[in-house]
Amino acid sequence: MQLRGKKVVVMGLGVHGGGLGVARYCAEQGADVVVTDLRTADVLGDSLAALADLPITFVLGEHREQDFATCDIVVQNPAVPASSPFVRIARAAGAAIEMEMTLFFRACPAPIIGVTGSKGKTTTATLTAHLLTAWRADTILAGNMRISALAQLPLIGPDTPVILELSSFVLEGLGAAGLSPAIAAITNIYPDHLDRYGTMEAYIAAKAEIGRYQNNHNTIVLTDTDDALVRLAPAMPGLRVWTGVHAPRVPTEGSVWWDTDVLYAMLQGGTVAIAQRTDVQLAGTHNLANIATAVALALRAGMPHTAIAPALRAFTGVEHRQEVVTTHDGHTFVNDTAATMPDAAVAALTSLPQPIIWIAGGADKKLSFECLAATAATHAQQIVLLQGTATALLHDALVRHGAGDRIIGTFDSFEAGIRAAHALPLRPATIALSPGCASFGMFRNEFHRGEEFRRIVSQIIAEAG
């Protein structure tokens, strides 16, 4: 896309790197860039400082209609819905509506590997990149993980392995542009973001955009134990590769699956052992599924199957996802702040070592807590709730499932909640921050929540001497 001389409005600078990367890329391509964000300069200070060397106009604390009515291109932050009145103004004036990823897809010279899913997409994308890096040191990982994809373009050649984590919000923009990655994976579908989509059908449709615009030379990796993915498969023109923790019903070339403690793949029509369970350092059945998907992606990208097991042994996980922070005074502190939906917290409660002191609660995404509460009733020995718009709903669900007497309180101070968990006499125990809810209100985002958890835990240990 030609940007030189165009008036580009970047809608949402943010603090994760994506908006910053877009603004820098557009300015360096010769565009007249206006960055507009509802947040103020004191919140966006680091991002503003990173762009201080570029001729960019900043409109902070507001959006101005005239900016949208007079621009050529709007680069929309994925969190901004298409129904935004400012996006509508720009579209009505004839502006092109883009996202960072639509710009990246058009500019990237290499085939793209894209990963989405309700849970497991970060671990799967990161593991895919880890595996491919063992084979190709120039592998690039970016996307929905605080890494700007556009900033990586100078490092990418025609055959560079490129892995992107793609959220449903990003996929909306890619779908509107008719773009899908050459190799794609959907890890699973669970209820999430219903505060944005309203219905599961709309949410699933957004996830399906990852494979909708592939051709029959492309690849879509799915698991056939997920009914939603099985229903979606016929609408995706790419070659279907099935993965999972059990053998697929109909294995296809490239399929990867676990049988007891061995990971197998179908390669050139035969079954090949790829790795052993003892090669894996991640806990939980959900991570076995993530591994199968990541291995399938790496194989489709051309990695020799004999190189998989050695690389897999060196992978220890991803920060903020069942991350063991430290062990102290009989307590193992686990940061699972990325569990922003009930099903992700279920995965933590069923895979972390017992007994568990569970820290949960937060902002509402219009999701049911019944399954999570039932799991907590059998897997959480003590429960600390954090104040938030969803917390009363979670509290009531826990009471209905007989876990009300395990709730030690609802805290409007994150630090007070963690200290209360640490003060409990239950030892040895896992103190797990696995909220099952979004972080808005008490924190900037879930990563801020996880960083604060680490900081407070470190402070508690330092005080103990």
Secondary structure, DSSP 4 states (H G I P E B T S, - for coil): ---TT-EEEEE---SSSHHHHHHHHHHHTT-EEEEEESS-TTTSHHHHHHTTTS--EEEESS--HHHHHS-SEEEE-TTS-TT-HHHHHHHHTT-EEE-HHHHHHHH--S-EEEEE-SSSHHHHHHHHHHHHHHH-TT-EEEETTTB-SGGGGGG--TT--EEEE--HHHHHHHHHTT---SEEEE-------HHHHSSHHHHHHHHHHHHHT--TTSEEEEETT-HHHHHHGGG--SEEEEEESS--SS--TT-EEEETTEEEEEETTEEEEEEEGGG----SHHHHHHHHHHHHHHHHTT--GGGHHHHHHT----TTSSEEEEEETTEEEEE-TT--SHHHHHHHHHHSPSSEEEEE--B--S---HHHHHHHHHH-SEEEEEPSTTHHHHHHHHHHTT-GGGEEEEES-HHHHHHHHHHS---SEEEEE--SSB-BTTBSSHHHHHHHHHHHHHHHHHHH-
